[in-house]
């Protein structure tokens, strides 16, 4: 009888420790790395094309038509990124997880690429997306963020 009580008490303590660790300690560490969505982006792709620095180069990003609309075809053009054999992109929401968009990328020349994307609709007034660039499914270290407004 004592053995059963000890096992149940031990299991209860383990469950409580798991809940504390999972819901409080891990969640607090994620808050530190989470971006602050109240700060505006340095460049608004809804208004103009944006230039970003990457590998000592200026990479021009354009999304058209402007302003960006959900559920419409959007043309993405990347100029002066560099020569990648198997370039891909992953688009995902930062302030709400809505899955990942992985469109096909077409090479225009050795440093320029284009793609067509359709952005998901969201219940939030402003949805912030991240476009992360990959080569052979590994991040190359370049990404940019943009916002989609209702």
DRENDO-1510 file (C-alpha; in Angstrom, 1 decimal, always signed):
<recs>
REC; n; res; u; v; w
REC; 1; UNK; +0.0; +0.0; +0.0 .
REC; 2; UNK; +2.8; +2.4; +0.9 .
REC; 3; UNK; +4.5; +1.5; -2.4 .
REC; 4; UNK; +1.4; +2.6; -4.4 .
REC; 5; UNK; +1.1; +5.8; -2.5 .
REC; 6; UNK; +4.8; +6.6; -3.1 .
REC; 7; UNK; +4.5; +5.9; -6.8 .
REC; 8; UNK; +1.4; +8.0; -7.2 .
REC; 9; UNK; +3.0; +10.9; -5.2 .
REC; 10; UNK; +6.1; +10.6; -7.3 .
REC; 11; UNK; +4.1; +10.7; -10.5 .
REC; 12; UNK; +2.1; +13.7; -9.3 .
REC; 13; UNK; +5.3; +15.6; -8.5 .
REC; 14; UNK; +6.7; +14.8; -12.0 .
REC; 15; UNK; +3.5; +16.0; -13.7 .
REC; 16; UNK; +3.5; +19.3; -11.7 .
REC; 17; UNK; +7.2; +19.9; -12.5 .
REC; 18; UNK; +6.5; +19.3; -16.2 .
REC; 19; UNK; +3.6; +21.7; -16.2 .
REC; 20; UNK; +5.7; +24.4; -14.4 .
REC; 21; UNK; +8.7; +23.9; -16.7 .
REC; 22; UNK; +6.6; +23.8; -19.9 .
REC; 23; UNK; +4.2; +26.6; -19.3 .
REC; 24; UNK; +6.3; +29.1; -17.4 .
REC; 25; UNK; +10.1; +28.6; -17.9 .
REC; 26; UNK; +10.0; +27.7; -21.6 .
REC; 27; UNK; +7.3; +30.3; -22.5 .
REC; 28; UNK; +9.3; +33.1; -20.7 .
REC; 29; UNK; +12.4; +32.3; -22.7 .
REC; 30; UNK; +10.4; +32.5; -25.9 .
REC; 31; UNK; +9.1; +35.9; -25.0 .
REC; 32; UNK; +12.7; +37.2; -24.9 .
REC; 33; UNK; +13.4; +36.2; -28.4 .
REC; 34; UNK; +10.0; +37.2; -29.8 .
REC; 35; UNK; +9.9; +40.4; -31.9 .
REC; 36; UNK; +8.1; +43.5; -30.8 .
REC; 37; UNK; +5.3; +44.0; -33.3 .
REC; 38; UNK; +4.5; +47.5; -32.1 .
REC; 39; UNK; +7.7; +48.9; -33.6 .
REC; 40; UNK; +7.3; +49.8; -37.3 .
REC; 41; UNK; +9.4; +48.1; -40.0 .
REC; 42; UNK; +12.3; +50.1; -41.4 .
REC; 43; UNK; +10.9; +49.8; -44.9 .
REC; 44; UNK; +7.2; +49.3; -45.9 .
REC; 45; UNK; +6.8; +47.0; -48.9 .
REC; 46; UNK; +3.2; +48.2; -49.2 .
REC; 47; UNK; +4.4; +51.6; -50.3 .
REC; 48; UNK; +7.8; +51.1; -52.0 .
REC; 49; UNK; +10.5; +48.6; -52.9 .
REC; 50; UNK; +13.0; +48.0; -50.2 .
REC; 51; UNK; +16.8; +47.6; -50.2 .
REC; 52; UNK; +18.5; +45.3; -47.6 .
REC; 53; UNK; +22.2; +44.7; -46.9 .
REC; 54; UNK; +23.4; +41.1; -47.2 .
REC; 55; UNK; +26.9; +39.8; -47.7 .
REC; 56; UNK; +28.2; +43.3; -48.5 .
REC; 57; UNK; +25.7; +43.7; -51.2 .
REC; 58; UNK; +22.4; +45.7; -51.5 .
REC; 59; UNK; +19.5; +43.3; -52.2 .
REC; 60; UNK; +16.4; +44.9; -53.7 .
REC; 61; UNK; +13.1; +43.4; -52.8 .
REC; 62; UNK; +9.8; +44.3; -54.5 .
REC; 63; UNK; +6.3; +43.0; -53.9 .
REC; 64; UNK; +3.7; +44.0; -56.4 .
REC; 65; UNK; +0.9; +45.2; -56.8 .
REC; 66; UNK; +0.9; +47.7; -54.0 .
REC; 67; UNK; -0.7; +47.8; -51.4 .
REC; 68; UNK; -0.4; +44.1; -50.7 .
REC; 69; UNK; -3.7; +42.2; -50.5 .
REC; 70; UNK; -4.5; +38.8; -49.1 .
REC; 71; UNK; -5.7; +36.0; -51.4 .
REC; 72; UNK; -4.4; +37.9; -54.5 .
REC; 73; UNK; -1.4; +36.9; -56.6 .
REC; 74; UNK; +1.6; +38.9; -55.5 .
REC; 75; UNK; +4.8; +39.2; -57.6 .
REC; 76; UNK; +8.0; +38.9; -55.6 .
REC; 77; UNK; +11.2; +40.1; -57.3 .
REC; 78; UNK; +14.7; +39.7; -55.7 .
REC; 79; UNK; +17.6; +41.6; -57.3 .
REC; 80; UNK; +21.3; +41.2; -56.5 .
REC; 81; UNK; +20.9; +38.4; -54.0 .
REC; 82; UNK; +23.7; +36.2; -55.3 .
REC; 83; UNK; +24.2; +32.9; -57.1 .
REC; 84; UNK; +22.4; +30.0; -55.5 .
REC; 85; UNK; +21.9; +26.6; -57.1 .
REC; 86; UNK; +18.7; +25.6; -55.3 .
REC; 87; UNK; +17.2; +28.8; -53.9 .
REC; 88; UNK; +13.9; +28.6; -52.0 .
REC; 89; UNK; +11.9; +30.8; -49.7 .
REC; 90; UNK; +9.7; +30.1; -46.7 .
REC; 91; UNK; +7.0; +32.6; -45.8 .
REC; 92; UNK; +5.4; +32.5; -42.4 .
REC; 93; UNK; +3.5; +34.7; -40.0 .
REC; 94; UNK; +5.3; +36.1; -37.0 .
REC; 95; UNK; +2.4; +37.3; -34.9 .
REC; 96; UNK; +0.2; +34.3; -35.7 .
REC; 97; UNK; +1.1; +30.9; -37.0 .
REC; 98; UNK; -0.8; +30.2; -40.2 .
REC; 99; UNK; +1.4; +27.6; -41.8 .
REC; 100; UNK; +4.3; +28.1; -44.2 .
REC; 101; UNK; +4.2; +29.2; -47.8 .
REC; 102; UNK; +6.9; +27.7; -50.0 .
REC; 103; UNK; +6.5; +29.1; -53.5 .
REC; 104; UNK; +8.7; +28.1; -56.5 .
REC; 105; UNK; +11.5; +30.5; -57.3 .
REC; 106; UNK; +12.5; +31.3; -60.9 .
REC; 107; UNK; +16.0; +32.4; -61.7 .
REC; 108; UNK; +16.2; +35.5; -64.0 .
REC; 109; UNK; +20.0; +35.6; -64.1 .
REC; 110; UNK; +22.9; +34.7; -61.9 .
REC; 111; UNK; +21.8; +37.1; -59.1 .
REC; 112; UNK; +18.1; +37.9; -59.7 .
REC; 113; UNK; +15.0; +35.8; -58.9 .
REC; 114; UNK; +11.2; +36.1; -59.0 .
REC; 115; UNK; +8.2; +34.3; -57.7 .
REC; 116; UNK; +4.5; +34.5; -57.4 .
REC; 117; UNK; +2.9; +34.1; -54.0 .
REC; 118; UNK; -0.6; +34.2; -52.6 .
REC; 119; UNK; -0.8; +35.5; -49.0 .
REC; 120; UNK; -3.3; +34.0; -46.6 .
REC; 121; UNK; -6.1; +36.1; -45.0 .
REC; 122; UNK; -5.9; +36.7; -41.3 .
REC; 123; UNK; -8.3; +37.9; -38.6 .
REC; 124; UNK; -5.7; +40.4; -37.2 .
REC; 125; UNK; -5.7; +44.0; -38.4 .
REC; 126; UNK; -2.0; +43.8; -39.3 .
REC; 127; UNK; -0.3; +40.5; -40.0 .
REC; 128; UNK; +3.5; +40.5; -40.0 .
REC; 129; UNK; +5.1; +38.0; -42.3 .
REC; 130; UNK; +8.8; +36.9; -42.6 .
REC; 131; UNK; +10.3; +35.7; -45.9 .
REC; 132; UNK; +13.3; +33.5; -45.2 .
REC; 133; UNK; +15.7; +32.5; -47.9 .
REC; 134; UNK; +17.1; +28.9; -48.1 .
REC; 135; UNK; +19.6; +27.2; -50.4 .
REC; 136; UNK; +19.2; +23.4; -50.4 .
REC; 137; UNK; +16.6; +23.7; -47.6 .
REC; 138; UNK; +19.2; +25.4; -45.3 .
REC; 139; UNK; +18.9; +29.1; -44.3 .
REC; 140; UNK; +21.4; +31.4; -46.0 .
REC; 141; UNK; +21.0; +34.0; -43.3 .
REC; 142; UNK; +18.9; +36.5; -45.2 .
REC; 143; UNK; +15.3; +37.3; -44.5 .
REC; 144; UNK; +13.0; +40.3; -44.6 .
REC; 145; UNK; +9.7; +41.1; -42.9 .
REC; 146; UNK; +6.6; +42.8; -44.3 .
REC; 147; UNK; +3.1; +43.6; -43.1 .
REC; 148; UNK; -0.3; +42.8; -44.6 .
REC; 149; UNK; -3.1; +45.1; -43.5 .
REC; 150; UNK; -6.8; +44.4; -43.6 .
</recs>
